[in-house]
Amino acid sequence: MKGSLRVGVDTGGTFTDFVLIDGEKVVTHKVLSTPSDPSRAVIKGLFELLGEVRDIEVIHGTTVATNTLLERKGACVALLTTKGFEDVIEIGRQNREKLYDIFWERPKPLVAREFRLGVRERVSFDGKVLEEVALDDLRRIYGKLKRLKVDCIAISFLHSYANPLNEERAESFLSSLGIPISTSSKLVPEFREYERTSTVVANSYLLPRVSLYMKNLEDELSGCRVSVMQSSGGLISPEQAAKEPVRILLSGPAGGVVGGFRIAEAMGYSKVITYDMGGTSTDVALCDGSLRFTTETVIDGVPIKIPMVDVVSIGAGGGSIAYFDAGGALKVGPISAGADPGPACYGRGEFVTVTDANVVLGRILPDWFLGGKMRIFPERAFFAFKKLLSGREIPLKELAEGVIRVANANMERALRVVSVERGFDPRDFALLSFGGAGGLHACELAAGLGIKTVIFPKNPGVLSALGMLMADSFKDYSLTTFFTSKRLSKESLERSFRVLEERAYRDFRATRIRFERFVDARYRRQSHEITIPYCKDVVSAFHRAHRRLYGYAKPDSEVEIVTLRVRAIERRGRIELPLLNKAAGEVRFRKERVFFKGSEIELKCYIREDFFSGFKFQGPALVVEDTSTLFIPPEFRCEVDDWGHIIARV
């Protein structure tokens, strides 16, 4: 039986989650994360779950790459680029991230000016080598790199997406230095030199730390089959993650979106907004019949032009710290108490957090936190709130509810970004809530957006780890090639797509691969593109997508197809989640009192493991379980489906 075990592991900022599937049952587990060395929590949790960690399949989502970038603890990188373009990553695009903030400063580039080295070479936009890479420049740079003692080298030459020859020659010449080299033509062979250069620099910046983590993980799990979740929602090997760490920057959030969408799809909901609220952050994504992807992600001021699940992340979680600013306004986040020291009610922290507010309001029961497996200290939450009040004439529980309202407003803005600002009406979608803290806020968020249906999947606190077990192995390929609607040749498009698909066959060394095709298209003279699925009438599809996203279309204007994309998918065995017992049994409950909308109300508190298929109940209610607590306001009616998922409707 051991050989058939599969374990999904999701490392979060506060907890590390585990889901074990052996073909018959699902077992969940949580341990506190160890930010200084995330692998310690992974190994600790696996041993607690299994005892002996051998001959199992482990699928891992990690925050190592994300934290390395956010904390600016990456490698010393040297950038080789076309002479005259050394400052591309500092000049960037001439748009301000915060238009009306006069104190806003552009984040410093990952490579300092003295480490940006220009090389005489030139390739034209159509791939003609106008000037071969200068060997005397490379010799000079070779000696300089030895003196600089850099950790990694990033190479990004102008128009290398059209012809990588000069990049390949430079890489070959410098390889004897024994320093890891990343080239833009291999990593992201697409036009836009700023985003391409930024991406390859970020990859080099992350390489040493992620490579070391992957090596340690493989050493600790030697006897196991290990895969890593990438930001696009598919799986890659630890070897590829070590070489291309930029692909796992949103590893954990992607697992949650995949898991949420797969569950919603099985339930018959193709239009869902996934809402994942953990201890440190909240991640939201919209799925309109399929997962949505983007190649325009910016993480802490660093553009990353790699296909990723279209997720919006904000610093709002159960550990988000509440405080009064200099003007006396109540603020929540983005700073988090994390796993250490954690919220005040965990016993070590001193600051008020969203979790503490839920404890004070009675929405988290001390004897049922993590199913009773973790002790919390409500008196410390009350004491932290008294310190926050500091003489202010505000009733303590009203302040706690104010913390919840501010946190909800922050999360509602993120939900509007992925829906309203993308041209979608949130009222057409169901809200699928998960994460350890999501169930306490989801119904109120849905009410604020006019959403009528909220889905609470079974084991919501570990859904991201479950999603990793549901993911396929796949890899994305892209090719910049300019086609126009007036001179669109379907034969040329087919040939170009087949070039990418042949590369996939060579990489996968398998014949059972499914391909998905996409194009990046725009109106002529536009400076941005829309990625849409490829179809027979791709021009009309682009007009429709543009109208939905921006409110207008220009059917008479020329359309340019600037990039072709192929996703090569190797299907993994589908996971069949166990069905809930249909036999009606006793559903235990006890009466509790919570503070809601300015007053105390009485409600029923249910134990979720008692639920059976078809069980119905009405809010107000609390539902406690091993990985989360759900708060159901009075206006919601709930029903349990065959898998044990709860569907709440207004």
C-alpha positions in Angstrom: 0.0 0.0 0.0 2.9 2.4 0.8 3.9 2.6 -2.9 0.5 4.0 -3.8 0.5 6.8 -1.2 0.5 10.4 -2.5 1.0 13.4 -0.3 0.4 17.0 -1.2 2.5 19.5 0.9 1.8 23.3 0.8 4.2 25.6 2.7 2.4 28.7 3.9 3.6 31.7 5.9 1.9 30.4 9.1 1.1 26.7 8.6 2.4 23.9 6.4 -0.4 21.7 5.2 -0.5 18.1 4.3 -3.1 15.9 2.4 -2.5 12.2 2.1 -4.5 10.1 -0.4 -4.1 6.3 -0.6 -6.9 5.7 -3.1 -9.6 5.0 -0.4 -9.4 7.9 2.1 -8.1 11.4 2.6 -6.0 12.3 5.7 -5.1 15.9 6.5 -2.5 17.3 8.8 -1.1 20.8 9.7 2.1 21.9 11.4 3.4 25.4 12.1 5.8 26.6 9.3 9.5 27.1 10.0 10.3 30.3 8.0 14.1 30.0 8.6 14.2 26.6 6.9 10.8 25.6 5.4 12.1 22.0 4.8 12.1 21.4 8.6 8.3 21.7 8.8 7.9 19.6 5.6 10.0 16.7 7.1 8.4 17.1 10.6 4.9 16.9 9.2 5.6 13.9 6.9 7.1 12.0 9.8 4.1 12.8 12.1 1.7 11.8 9.3 3.5 8.6 8.1 6.3 7.7 10.5 8.6 6.3 7.8 9.0 8.6 4.8 9.9 6.2 2.0 8.4 5.0 -1.3 5.7 7.7 -1.5 4.9 10.4 -4.0 5.3 13.9 -2.6 4.0 16.9 -4.5 5.2 20.2 -3.0 4.2 23.8 -3.2 6.8 26.1 -1.7 7.2 29.8 -0.8 11.0 29.7 -0.9 11.3 31.5 -4.3 8.6 34.1 -3.3 10.2 34.9 0.1 13.6 35.1 -1.5 12.4 37.8 -3.9 10.2 39.7 -1.3 13.0 39.7 1.3 15.7 40.6 -1.3 17.9 37.7 -0.1 18.9 36.4 -3.5 22.2 35.9 -5.4 24.7 38.5 -6.6 23.9 38.5 -10.3 25.8 39.8 -13.3 23.8 40.8 -16.3 25.2 40.5 -19.8 23.2 42.5 -22.4 23.6 44.2 -25.7 25.9 47.2 -25.4 23.9 50.3 -24.8 21.0 48.5 -23.2 22.6 47.9 -19.8 20.0 50.1 -18.0 16.9 48.5 -19.5 16.0 46.9 -16.1 16.3 50.2 -14.3 14.5 52.4 -16.9 11.7 49.9 -17.2 8.3 51.2 -18.4 7.5 54.9 -17.9 4.4 54.3 -15.8 4.1 54.9 -12.1 2.8 52.0 -9.9 1.1 54.5 -7.6 0.1 57.5 -9.7 -0.9 59.9 -6.9 1.7 58.9 -4.3 4.4 61.6 -4.5 6.6 59.6 -2.1 6.5 56.5 -4.2 9.9 55.3 -5.3 10.6 52.7 -8.0 12.0 49.5 -6.4 15.8 49.1 -7.0 16.7 46.6 -9.7 18.0 43.2 -8.7 21.3 44.0 -10.4 23.4 47.0 -9.4 24.9 49.2 -12.2 28.4 47.9 -11.8 27.2 44.4 -12.5 25.5 45.2 -15.8 27.9 44.5 -18.6 27.4 45.5 -22.2 28.5 43.3 -25.1 28.9 44.3 -28.8 26.4 42.2 -30.8 23.2 42.8 -32.7 20.3 40.7 -34.0 17.5 42.3 -35.9 13.8 41.8 -35.0 13.4 39.2 -37.7 16.4 37.1 -36.5 19.2 38.3 -38.8 22.6 38.4 -37.1 23.8 41.9 -37.9 26.8 41.6 -35.7 28.2 38.5 -34.1 29.0 38.6 -30.4 32.4 40.2 -29.9 34.9 37.7 -28.6 37.3 40.4 -27.2 34.3 41.8 -25.2 33.6 38.3 -23.8 37.3 37.9 -22.9 37.3 41.2 -21.0 34.0 40.3 -19.2 35.4 36.8 -18.4 38.2 38.4 -16.4 35.9 40.9 -14.8 33.4 38.3 -13.7 36.2 36.4 -11.9 37.1 39.5 -10.0 33.5 40.4 -9.1 32.9 37.0 -7.7 29.3 36.9 -8.7 27.0 33.9 -7.9 25.1 33.8 -11.2 25.0 35.2 -14.7 21.9 36.3 -16.6 22.2 36.8 -20.4 19.6 38.9 -22.3 20.5 40.2 -25.8 18.3 42.3 -28.0 15.9 40.2 -30.2 17.4 36.9 -29.0 13.8 35.5 -29.1 14.1 35.6 -32.9 17.6 34.1 -33.0 19.4 32.8 -29.9 22.8 32.3 -31.6 24.7 35.2 -29.9 23.3 34.3 -26.5 24.3 30.7 -27.0 27.9 31.7 -28.0 28.2 33.9 -25.0 26.9 31.2 -22.7 29.3 28.6 -24.2 32.3 31.0 -23.8 31.5 31.8 -20.1 30.5 28.3 -19.1 34.1 27.4 -18.0 33.7 29.9 -15.1 31.6 27.3 -13.4 28.9 29.9 -12.5 25.2 29.1 -13.2 24.0 30.9 -16.4 20.4 31.7 -17.3 19.6 32.9 -20.9 16.5 34.7 -21.9 16.2 32.8 -25.2 15.7 29.5 -23.3 13.6 30.8 -20.4 11.3 33.3 -22.2 11.8 33.5 -26.0 9.4 36.5 -26.4 9.7 40.1 -27.4 9.6 43.0 -24.9 13.2 43.4 -23.8 12.4 44.9 -20.4 10.1 42.1 -19.2 12.3 39.4 -20.8 15.5 40.8 -19.1 13.7 41.3 -15.8 12.5 37.6 -15.9 15.9 36.1 -16.6 17.5 38.3 -14.0 14.9 37.2 -11.4 15.6 33.6 -12.4 19.4 34.0 -11.7 18.6 35.9 -8.5 16.6 33.0 -7.1 18.9 30.2 -8.4 21.3 29.5 -5.4 18.7 29.5 -2.6 16.0 27.5 -4.5 18.6 25.0 -5.8 19.9 24.4 -2.3 16.4 24.0 -1.0 15.5 21.5 -3.8 18.7 19.6 -3.1 18.0 19.4 0.6 14.5 18.3 0.0 15.5 15.6 -2.4 18.2 14.4 0.1 15.7 14.3 3.0 13.1 12.5 0.8 15.6 10.3 -1.0 13.4 7.1 -1.7 10.4 9.2 -2.6 9.2 10.6 -5.9 9.1 14.4 -5.6 7.3 16.9 -7.9 7.0 20.7 -7.5 4.0 22.8 -8.2 4.7 25.6 -10.6 2.9 29.0 -10.8 1.0 28.0 -13.9 -0.8 25.2 -12.1 1.2 22.2 -13.4 3.9 20.0 -12.0 7.6 20.0 -12.8 10.6 18.0 -11.4 12.8 19.4 -8.6 15.6 19.5 -11.2 13.7 21.8 -13.4 12.6 23.9 -10.5 16.2 24.2 -9.4 17.2 25.4 -12.9 14.2 27.7 -13.5 13.0 28.8 -10.0 11.1 31.8 -11.5 8.5 29.2 -12.5 7.5 28.5 -8.9 7.1 32.0 -7.6 3.3 31.5 -7.1 3.6 27.8 -6.3 1.2 27.6 -3.4 -1.6 29.9 -4.6 -1.7 28.0 -8.0 -2.3 24.7 -6.1 -5.3 26.3 -4.4 -6.8 27.6 -7.7 -6.4 24.2 -9.4 -8.0 22.3 -6.5 -10.8 24.8 -6.1 -11.7 24.7 -9.8 -11.5 20.9 -10.1 -13.9 20.6 -7.1 -16.3 23.2 -8.4 -16.2 21.6 -11.9 -17.1 18.2 -10.4 -20.0 19.8 -8.5 -21.3 21.4 -11.7 -20.1 24.9 -11.2 -18.0 26.1 -14.1 -18.0 29.8 -13.1 -16.3 30.3 -9.7 -14.2 32.8 -7.9 -11.7 31.0 -5.7 -11.0 32.7 -2.4 -8.1 31.4 -0.3 -7.5 33.2 3.0 -4.6 31.8 5.0 -2.6 33.1 7.9 -0.5 35.6 6.0 -2.2 36.4 2.7 -5.4 36.1 0.7 -5.3 34.8 -2.9 -8.2 35.2 -5.3 -8.7 34.0 -8.9 -11.6 33.9 -11.4 -12.4 30.8 -13.4 -14.8 31.2 -16.3 -15.1 27.7 -17.5 -11.4 27.1 -17.2 -8.3 28.3 -15.4 -7.2 31.8 -16.4 -3.6 32.6 -17.0 -1.5 35.7 -17.4 2.0 36.5 -18.6 2.0 40.0 -17.0 2.7 39.3 -13.4 4.6 41.9 -11.2 5.9 40.6 -7.9 7.2 43.3 -5.6 8.0 45.6 -8.5 9.7 42.9 -10.6 7.9 42.0 -13.9 7.8 38.2 -14.5 6.9 37.2 -18.1 6.2 33.5 -17.3 2.7 32.0 -17.7 1.1 31.9 -14.3 -2.4 31.3 -13.0 -4.1 34.7 -12.9 -4.1 35.2 -9.1 -4.3 38.4 -7.1 -2.6 38.2 -3.8 -2.9 40.8 -1.0 -1.4 41.0 2.5 -4.7 40.0 4.3 -4.8 36.9 6.4 -5.6 35.6 9.8 -2.3 36.9 11.1 -2.6 40.4 9.6 -1.9 43.0 12.3 -4.4 45.7 13.2 -3.3 49.2 14.2 -4.3 52.8 14.3 -2.3 55.1 11.9 -1.1 58.6 12.7 -4.4 60.0 11.7 -6.4 57.7 14.0 -7.7 55.5 11.2 -8.0 51.7 11.8 -5.7 49.7 9.5 -5.3 46.0 9.0 -2.2 44.4 7.3 -0.3 44.0 5.1 2.2 43.2 7.9 1.5 39.8 9.4 2.4 38.1 12.7 3.2 35.0 10.7 3.9 31.7 12.5 6.4 33.2 14.9 5.3 34.9 17.1 1.8 34.5 15.5 -1.5 36.1 16.7 -1.8 37.0 20.4 -4.1 34.1 21.0 -1.4 31.6 20.0 0.4 32.5 23.2 3.5 34.3 22.0 2.4 37.3 20.0 1.4 40.7 21.4 -0.3 42.5 18.5 -4.0 42.3 17.6 -4.6 40.3 14.4 -7.7 39.2 12.4 -7.6 35.8 14.2 -7.7 37.6 17.5 -10.7 39.6 16.4 -12.6 36.4 15.5 -11.7 34.9 18.9 -13.0 38.0 20.7 -16.2 38.0 18.7 -16.8 34.3 19.6 -16.4 33.1 16.0 -13.4 30.9 16.9 -14.0 28.5 19.7 -10.9 27.9 21.8 -11.7 24.2 22.4 -12.1 23.6 18.6 -9.2 25.4 17.1 -7.7 23.0 14.5 -10.1 20.4 15.7 -8.9 20.8 19.3 -5.3 19.9 18.3 -3.8 23.3 19.0 -4.4 25.3 22.2 -5.2 29.0 22.0 -5.4 31.6 24.7 -8.5 33.9 24.3 -7.4 36.0 27.3 -4.3 37.1 25.4 -6.5 38.2 22.5 -8.6 40.3 24.9 -5.5 41.8 26.5 -4.1 42.7 23.1 -7.3 44.5 22.2 -7.2 46.4 25.5 -3.7 47.6 24.6 -4.8 48.6 21.1 -7.7 50.7 22.6 -5.2 52.7 24.7 -7.9 54.9 26.2 -10.1 55.2 23.1 -13.8 55.4 23.8 -14.7 52.3 21.7 -16.4 49.2 23.1 -13.9 46.3 22.8 -16.1 44.0 20.7 -17.1 46.9 18.4 -13.4 47.5 17.7 -13.0 43.7 17.0 -15.9 43.9 14.5 -14.3 47.0 13.0 -11.1 44.9 12.4 -13.2 42.3 10.6 -14.9 45.0 8.4 -11.6 46.6 7.4 -10.1 43.2 6.6 -13.2 42.3 4.6 -13.0 45.6 2.7 -9.4 44.9 1.7 -10.3 41.4 0.5 -13.4 42.7 -1.3 -11.2 45.0 -3.4 -9.1 42.0 -4.5 -12.2 40.1 -5.5 -13.3 43.1 -7.6 -9.9 43.3 -9.3 -10.3 39.7 -10.7 -14.0 40.2 -11.6 -15.3 43.7 -12.2 -11.9 45.0 -13.4 -11.6 42.1 -15.8 -15.0 42.7 -17.4 -16.9 40.0 -15.4 -20.0 40.5 -13.2 -19.3 38.7 -9.8 -23.0 38.0 -9.4 -22.6 35.4 -12.3 -20.2 33.4 -10.2 -20.1 31.2 -7.1 -17.6 32.0 -4.4 -15.5 29.0 -3.5 -13.9 29.6 -0.1 -11.0 27.8 1.4 -7.8 28.4 3.5 -7.7 28.2 7.2 -9.4 31.6 7.7 -11.6 31.9 4.6 -14.7 30.3 6.1 -15.0 33.0 8.7 -15.3 35.8 6.1 -16.7 34.3 2.9 -20.4 34.8 3.3 -20.0 38.5 4.3 -17.8 39.0 1.3 -20.3 37.3 -1.0 -23.1 39.5 0.4 -21.0 42.6 -0.3 -20.5 41.6 -4.0 -24.1 40.4 -4.6 -22.9 36.7 -5.0 -25.7 34.3 -4.1 -23.8 31.0 -3.7 -20.8 30.2 -1.5 -19.1 26.8 -1.6 -17.2 25.5 1.3 -15.3 22.4 0.2 -14.5 19.6 2.5 -11.2 20.2 4.4 -11.0 23.8 3.2 -7.9 24.6 5.3 -5.7 22.2 3.3 -7.3 22.6 -0.2 -4.1 24.0 -1.7 -2.2 20.8 -0.8 -5.1 18.8 -2.2 -5.0 20.8 -5.4 -1.4 19.8 -5.9 -2.5 16.2 -6.0 -5.0 17.1 -8.7 -2.6 18.9 -11.0 -1.2 17.5 -14.3 2.4 17.6 -15.4 2.8 20.3 -18.1 5.1 22.8 -19.6 4.5 26.0 -21.5 6.2 27.0 -24.8 6.1 30.3 -26.6 7.3 31.8 -29.8 7.2 35.5 -30.9 6.0 35.8 -34.5 4.2 38.7 -36.0 1.0 37.9 -38.1 -1.6 40.4 -39.1 -5.3 39.8 -39.8 -4.9 41.2 -43.3 -2.1 38.7 -44.1 -3.1 35.9 -41.8 -1.9 32.5 -43.1 -3.5 29.5 -41.2 -0.8 27.3 -42.8 2.0 29.5 -41.3 0.3 29.5 -37.9 0.0 25.7 -38.0 3.7 25.3 -38.9 4.7 27.6 -36.0 2.5 25.7 -33.5 3.9 22.4 -34.7 7.5 23.7 -34.0 6.5 24.3 -30.4 4.7 20.9 -30.1 7.8 19.0 -31.5 9.9 20.7 -28.8 7.4 19.4 -26.2 7.6 15.8 -27.6 11.4 15.9 -27.2 11.2 17.3 -23.7 8.5 14.9 -22.4 9.8 11.9 -24.2 6.3 10.6 -24.3 3.6 10.2 -26.9 0.4 10.7 -24.7 0.5 14.5 -24.6 -2.4 16.8 -25.0 -1.8 20.3 -26.4 -3.6 23.5 -25.7 -2.9 26.4 -28.0 -3.1 30.2 -27.3 -2.2 33.4 -29.0 -1.3 36.9 -27.7 -3.2 39.4 -29.9 -3.7 43.1 -30.0 -5.0 45.9 -32.3 -2.3 47.4 -34.4 -0.3 50.1 -32.6 -1.6 48.9 -29.2 1.2 48.5 -26.6 -0.4 45.5 -24.8 -1.9 42.2 -25.7 -4.6 39.8 -24.7 -4.0 36.0 -24.4 -6.9 34.0 -25.8 -7.4 30.4 -26.8 -6.6 29.7 -30.4 -9.6 28.8 -32.6 -10.6 28.9 -36.3 -11.9 32.4 -36.2 -9.3 33.8 -33.8 -9.7 37.4 -35.0 -13.4 37.4 -34.0 -12.6 35.8 -30.7 -10.1 38.6 -30.0 -12.7 41.3 -30.7 -15.1 39.6 -28.3 -12.4 39.3 -25.6 -11.4 42.9 -26.0 -15.0 44.1 -25.7 -15.5 42.1 -22.5 -12.3 43.3 -21.0 -12.3 47.0 -22.0 -15.9 47.7 -23.0 -15.4 48.2 -26.7 -14.1 46.6 -29.8 -12.8 47.9 -33.2 -13.9 45.3 -35.8 -12.5 47.4 -38.7 -9.0 47.7 -37.2 -6.2 45.4 -38.1 -5.4 42.7 -35.5 -1.8 41.5 -34.8 -1.0 38.1 -33.4 2.4 38.6 -31.8 3.1 35.5 -29.7 2.0 31.8 -30.1 1.7 29.7 -27.0 1.4 25.9 -26.5 0.8 24.1 -23.3 1.9 20.5 -23.4 -0.1 18.4 -20.8 0.7 14.9 -19.6 -2.4 13.7 -17.8 -2.0 12.2 -14.4 -4.5 9.8 -12.9 -7.6 11.7 -11.7 -8.3 11.7 -7.9 -11.7 10.4 -6.9 -12.6 12.0 -3.6 -14.5 9.7 -1.3 -18.3 10.2 -1.1 -20.0 11.1 2.2 -22.2 8.6 4.0 -25.8 9.1 2.7 -27.3 7.5 5.8 -28.8 10.1 8.0 -27.2 10.1 11.5 -27.2 12.3 14.6 -25.8 15.8 13.9 -24.6 17.2 17.2 -24.7 20.9 18.0 -24.5 23.2 20.9 -25.6 26.8 21.4 -23.0 29.6 21.3 -23.2 33.3 21.3 -21.3 35.5 18.9 -21.1 39.2 18.3 -22.5 40.2 14.9 -23.5 43.5 13.5 -23.3 45.3 16.8 -25.0 42.9 19.1 -24.8 39.4 20.6 -26.8 36.7 18.8 -27.3 33.0 19.6 -26.5 30.4 17.0 -26.0 26.6 16.6 -22.5 25.3 16.4 -22.2 22.1 14.4 -19.4 19.5 14.1 -18.8 19.0 10.4 -17.8 15.4 10.6 -21.4 14.6 11.7 -22.8 15.9 8.4 -24.3 13.5 5.9 -25.3 13.9 2.2 -28.4 16.0 1.9 -28.2 17.5 5.4 -29.6 21.1 5.5 -29.3 23.8 8.1 -29.9 27.5 8.3 -27.7 30.4 9.5 -26.7 31.8 11.9 -24.4 29.0 12.5 -20.8 28.0 13.2 -19.3 24.8 11.7 -16.1 23.5 13.3 -13.7 21.0 11.8 -10.1 20.0 11.8 -8.7 22.6 9.4 -11.1 25.6 9.6 -14.1 27.2 11.2 -17.1 28.4 9.1 -19.3 31.3 10.1 -22.8 31.3 8.4 -24.7 34.6 8.8 -28.5 34.5 9.3 -29.6 35.0 5.7 -27.8 31.9 4.3 -29.3 28.5 3.8 -26.9 25.5 3.6 -27.0 22.0 2.1 -24.4 19.3 2.2 -23.7 17.5 -1.1 -22.5 13.9 -1.8 -18.8 14.7 -1.2 -19.4 16.6 2.0 -19.0 20.1 0.4 -21.3 22.7 1.9 -23.3 24.9 -0.5 -24.6 28.1 1.1 -27.2 30.2 -0.7 -29.0 33.4 0.0 
